[in-house]
Amino acid sequence: MTKTLISAGDRALHVDQTLANHAIEGFAPDEADKLHIARYVAGTASVNDLLSQARLFALEAKKGIVS
């Protein structure tokens, strides 16, 4: 399997589009989310890292740990 490189500009565009969709739904990133997003855009975190964080948040929300 080959690894496709995505530029920081493309990663930033993807993040902007996702955040715009979330804003339409009334959601906004907290400081921890912003840190993960910045790492992704910088290329030091992968999309899988972001997905893992999102899954953890969803699990905690389901258990009532986060609001």
Secondary structure as UniProt FT lines:
FT   HELIX           8..24
FT   TURN            25..26
FT   HELIX           31..42
FT   HELIX           47..62
FT   TURN            63..64
//
